[in-house]
C-alpha cells in the first residue's frame, strides 16, 4: 500500500535558507460537532485541513484556516480522509471510488445501538470501496475530548485495519495530536470498537447490583424493625421516619459493608496464596472479577457515607426533633425538675462523632487518590500506602464509630425487635471479621511467609522439612 504523496514545494526565503515543506493536507467528510472538533485539533497540530461537503458554500461555521471543497475535489487533494458521518450517509462514497482508490479512509462512525447492522460500519465501508485502505479509529473520542485535548479527557485512540501502513499513517496523526494509540488488529475487530462507546458503565454493573441488593434488603429489614414493629406492637404510626431516619440508617450500613467488600478480596487472596504456597496459580474467576471492581465499590461506599453526613447534619432542623426537644423542655418546666449531665454519655457521644469525622476524612482521602489525575502523580509506594494502610485505618474508624453508636444497646433486650438484631449490628459482622483476619496476617510469622511467596518463593512439596515450611 502506498499513500498518494505529492511532491513537496520548497522555496527559499530572502536569506537563502530553505523554507519548511508545506504541511500535509487531510480531508474530513462531515461538518458536525465531531468533524469540526477534529479539524480544529488537526489545524492546531500543524496539518492543513480540507472539508468535503455537498454544499461547500453553505455548510456552516468551520475552524479558521480550513478549506471547504466538494466531495470530489477533497478526495483528489488529500491522501487520508476522515469519515465523520453516519453509516446511512455512505451512499455518495460509492461514486467517489475512483478518487478514493489507494487512499486511507478513517472510519470514525458509531451506531445508536449494538447489532444495528449485520456487519461493522468499517467492514461495510471496505466492501463499498475495495480499493481504499479502511482504518477504524477515533470513534471512542467525543467532540469535547478532541476540543480539550488529551490532558482533560480520554488519552487512548483504538485502531484496527488490514493494512499496516495505513494504520501507521493514522497512528502518526493520533500521536501528533497527543493521544496514545492501541492497535487492536485487523478490521474484523471493528465491531468491538464500534460497540465500545455504547457500553453503559460496564465496570459499575456488579458494584451497582450489590449496592441495590444490600440497600433493598436493609431498607425492608429496618422498616420491619422500626416502623412495622411500632405499628403492630405499640399501635404508633411513625411512618414519617422513612424519609430521613430510615435512610440515615440504611446508607451508613450499606456504606460500611461496601467499604469492607473493598478489602475482603485482598484478605481472601492472601489466604489462598498461603494455602497454595505460591503466587503463580490463578485466582478463581469470581475473585478476579471482585478485585477488579474494588475501586467502584469504594467510590459508591464514599457516596453513601457522604449522604449519611448530609442526613445527619439536618437532624437538628427536623420538625420531629424540634418537637421532641420542645416537649421535653416544657415537661421539665412544669415538673420543675432538672437532670444532671451524664459524663459517660458525653464521652460516648463525643467519641462516636469523633470517630465518624476521622473516618469520613480518611474516606475522602481514599476517594481523591483514586482519581487518575491524582494517582498518576503518586509513586506506587505512595498509592499503596494510601489505599491499603489508610484504607484499613478508615475501616477501623468507621467500624469503631458503629460500635460506639451501639454502646450498651448490644446487651439490651429491647434492642432486639421480634428477636432480630438491629441493622447496624448486622453491618458490624463483616468488617469485624476482616479486621481480625488482617491482624492475623500482620503477625510476624504469617507476614514473613506471605512476603516470601509474593517475592516468588514456592512451596514445592508440602511434606518437606521445617526449613521449607511456610511458617519458618
N, C-alpha and C positions, 0 to 999 in steps of 0.2 A: 504494500500500500504506500502510496506517495501522495502527500498533500500538495495541492496546487500552490506553488511558490512563485511569486512574481519577482523579477529582478529588482534588487534594491537600488534606489536612486540616491547616489552620493554626490553631494555638491560641496564646493569649497567655500569656506567663509572668507571674508576680506583678508584675514591674516594667513590664508593658505592652509589652515587646519581643516581636515575633512570633517564635514558635519555628520551628526549621528544619523544612522539609517532611519527611514520612515517607519513608525510603529506598525505592527501587524493590524490588519483590518479584520474585525469579527462581525458576523451578521447575527441579528436577532429577529426571529419571526414572533411577533406578539408584542403589543404595546400596553398590556395590562400592568397591574402593580408589580408583578414579579419581573416582567420584561423590562420595565423602566428601572427598577432597583438593580437588576443585574447589569444593565447598560451603564448606570451611574458608577457601580463598583469597577467595571472594566475600564471606564474612562479615567477614574481616579488612579488606577493601576498602570496607566500608560498605554493602553490599547486604543485603537480607533474603532469606533462602533458605527455600524450602519443598520438601520431598522428596515426590514422588508414589510411593506404594507400594501394592501389592495387599494388604499386611499392615501397616497403619500402626502397629499396637501391638506388632509383633514383628519389626522389620526390623534389629535390632542397634544398636550404639552409633553415634551420628551426632554431627557437630560441635555443640558447645554453642551454643545460640541459634537453631538451625534448627528449623523446624516440620515436622511429618510429617502428610500428608493422604492421602486416597485419590486415585487417579488422576484421577477426575472433578473433585474439589474443587481439586486443584492446577492442573489445566488451566484451570479457570474463573478462578482468582485471579491468575494471572500472565500477562503478555503475551509473555514469552520463556521457552522451555523448552529445557533441555539434555537430550539423549538419550544417557545414558551406559550404554547397554545394547547387547547384540549383536543383529545383524540377525534372527536366528531368533526373537527375542522381540518383534518389531514387531507381531505379530498383534493385540494388545489395542488398539493405537492406532487401528485402523480404526473401532472402536466409539466412539472419542472424537473423531471427525471434526467433529461439530457444535461441541464445545467448543474445538477447535484451529483452526478456520477463522479466518483473519486473523492468527493468531499466528506468531511467529518460532520455528522449530524448528531448533536447532543440533545437527547430527548429529556426534557425537564418536566413532562406532564405527570399528573396524578389523576386518579379516578375519585368519584364521590363515595364509592363503597367497594368492598372486595368482591372478586369474581363477577364483575360487571360485564366483562368480555371474555370470550374463550381463550384468548391469548394476551400476553402482556402488550402494552402500548408500543414498547420499543421493538418487540418482535414483529408486530404488525407493520411498524414503520419500515423495518428492514425488508419485509416482504413486499411492501409498497414500492420501495426504491432499492432494488437489489444491488445496484452499482455503488451505493453510498456505504460509508462505514459508520454504522449507528453505535453510539455510546449512550448508555443510560447514566445520568448523573445530575447532581444539583437539585434533584427533586425532593430531598429531605430538608432543604433550607427554605425558610419563609422569606417573604419580601422584607420583613423587619430585620431578619438576620443579615440579609445582604446589604441593607442600608447602614446598619450599625457596625458591621464588621465582626470578625471572629472574637474580639475581646469581650463583647457583650452578648454573645449568642452561641449557638452550636458551632463547633470548630471542625466538624467532620463532614467530608463530602464522600459519598459512596459512588463507586463507578463499576460498571460492568460492560463488556463488549467483546466481540470476537476478534477484533484487530488490536494487537499490542501497540502498534504505532499510533493508532487513533486514541487509545486510552492514554498513551504517553503525552500526546498533544493536549488533551483535556487536563491531565494531571499537572502539566506545567502551568496552565492558566489558573487552576484552583490554588496551586501553591503560591503563585504570584499574588493572588487575592488574599492570601493569608490563612488558607484553610489546610487542614490535614486530610490527605486522601487515603481512602481504604479501598483497595481493589477487591471486588467480590467475584471476579472470574468472568465467565463467558456471559453472553446475552441471555442464556437460559435462566439466569438468576434475576432477570429484570422484574419478574412478578413479585419476588420477595422484596426488592427495593421499592416497588410501587405500593406494596401493602404496608410498608413500614410507617409512613405518615398517617395511615388510617387506624393504627393501633391506639386504643384509648387506655392509657395508664397501665400497660401490661405488667409492670413491676409492682403495681399497687393493688392488684386484684386480690391476691391472697391476704395481705395485711388488712384491706378494707373488709373482706369477708369475715376475718377473725374479729375485727372491731365491731361490725354489725351484730355478729352472733353473740359476742360477750355482752354488748350493750343491751340487746334484747333480753337475754337471759337475766341479767342483773336488774334490769328495769322491772320485769314482772316479779322477780324474787323480792325486791324491796317494796314494790307495790303491794304484794301479798302480805308481807310482814308489817307494813306500816298502815296503809290506807284500809285495805280489806279487813285486816285484823281489828282495827279500831272500830270499824262499822259493825262487824259481826259480834264481837265480844262486848265492846263498850257502848255501842249504839251511836258513836260520834262520826260525823261526816267531816273528814279532813282532806277531802279530795283536792282542795285548792293547793295543797302542798306538792302536788305532782309537778307543777311548772318549775318550781325553784328548789324546794327541799329534796325531792327525789332526784332531780337532775344533778344536784350538788352532791349526792351520794353515789350515783352511778358513774359520773365522769371520773372522779378520783380512783374509784375501784378499778375501772377498766384501764385507766392510765397506769396504775401500779402494776397490773398484770401484764400489760403490753410492754412496759419497761423491762419487766422480768423476762419476757419472751425474747428480748434482745440479747440477753446474756446466758440464758439456759442452753441454747445450742452449742456455745463455746464450752460449757461445762460437760455436755454430753460428748462432744468431740474429744476433749481431753481424757475422759474416762475410757472412750473407745481406744484411743492411742495407748493408754496404759495397759488396757486389757490385751490388745493385739501385740504390743511390744514393737510397733513400727509406725512410721508416719506415711509409708508408701502404699498402704491399702486405701482404696477409695471409701469415702463415707457413703452411707445409703443415700439414695436419690432424695428422699424426703428431708434428710438433714442438710444436704447441699442446697436444696431449694429454700429451706428455712434460713440458712445462714446468708443467702444472697439477698433476702428481703429484710434484714435486720435494720438497715437504715430507714426504710419506710415504716417499720414497726415503731422505731424510736421517734420519728417525726410525728406520727399520729398520737403517740403517747404524750409528747410535748404539747400538742394542740389540745388534748383533753385536759392536761394539767393546767394549761392557760385558762380554759373555760372554768375549771374549778376555782381558780384565783378570782376570776371576774364574778362568779356567783357568790363567792364568799364576801367580796367587797360590798355587795349590795344588801347584805343581810341587815345592817342597821337601818336602812331606809324602807324595809318591807313593812307593809301595813300590819301584818300579823305580829311581827316582832315589836313594833312600836305600841301596838295594842296591849300585848302581854306585859311590857315594861310599865306602861301607864297604869294598868290594872294592879300590878304588884305594888307600885308606889302608893296608890290610893288606898289599897287594902291595909298596908302597914300604917299609913297615916291614921286611918280610922281606928286601928287596934292600938295605936301609939306604941309600936314595937320596933325594935332595930335588930340587925343581925351583924355579928362580928365577922371580920374578914377571916376567911379560911386560907391560911398561908399555904397549906398543902395544895389546895385547888389552884391558888395563884401560881405556884411553882409549876404545876402540871400544865396549865393553860399557856403560860409563857414559854415553857419548853416545847409544847405542842406547836405553837405558832413559829417559834424559832427554827425548829427542825423543818417545818414546812417551807419557810422562807429560804433557808440554806439549800434545801433540796431543789427548790424551783430555780434558784440562782445557778446552781451547777447544771441543772437540766437545760437551762438556756444556753450555757456554755457548750454543752454537747451538741445542741441544735445548730449553733453558729458555726462550730468547727466542721460540721458535716456539709456545709456549703462548699461547692467546688472552688470558689474564689478564695476561700479561707484555707481549706485543706491543702490546696496547691502551694500555699505559702509556708506550710509546715513540713518539717522533716518527718520521716517515717516514725522516728522515736517520739517526737512531739505529738504526732497524731495518735499513736498507740497509747501514749500516756493519758491523753485527754479521754479517748474513747473507752479505754479499758480501766485504768486506775480511777479516774474521776467518775467513770460510769458506774463502777461498783460503789463508789462513795455516794453517788446520787441515789442508787438503790437502797443503800443503808439509811440515808437521811429520810427518804420517803417511807421506808418500812417503819423506822422508829417513830416518825410522825403519826403513822396509823396506830401503832401500839399505844402511844400517848393519848390518842383520841379515845381508844377503848378504855384504858386505865383499869379501874376496878370493875367495870361493867362486864369484863370477861367472867367474873365469878358471881354475877347477879342473875338469879333465875328469871327475873322479869325481862332480861335482855333476849331470852330465847322464846320468841313468839311461836306458838304451836310446835315447840320443841326443836326449832330450827335456829341456827346461829345467825346473827346479823350479817349483812353482806360484806361489811369491812373485815369481819373475822375470816370469811372465806378468801378474801383477797390477800390475806397475810400468809396463807399456806405456801403458795409457790415461791414468793420472794424469800421467805424464811428458809425453805429448803435450798434454794440457790445460794444464799449467803453462807449457810453451813457447809455445803459442798465446796464452795470457793475457799473457805477457811481450811478445809481438809486438803485441798490441792496446794495450798500455800505452806503446808508442813514441809520442813526441810527435806526429809527423805523422799516425799512424793514429788515435790517441786524439782529436786535434782534429777530424779528419774525421768520426769516429763521433759525437762530441758535437754537431757541426753537424747531422748527419742526425737525431739524436734530438730536436733542438730545432725540427725542421720544415723544414730545408733539403732541397731535392730537386735531383738532377742530371737536368735535363730532357732534355739532349742530350749523350750521352757523347762526341761529337766536338767539343764546344766547346773554346775555347782554354784555356790553362793556368789562367786565373783561375777557371774553373768546375771545375777538376779536383778530385777528392776529396783528393788529397794535397798541396794547396797551403795 
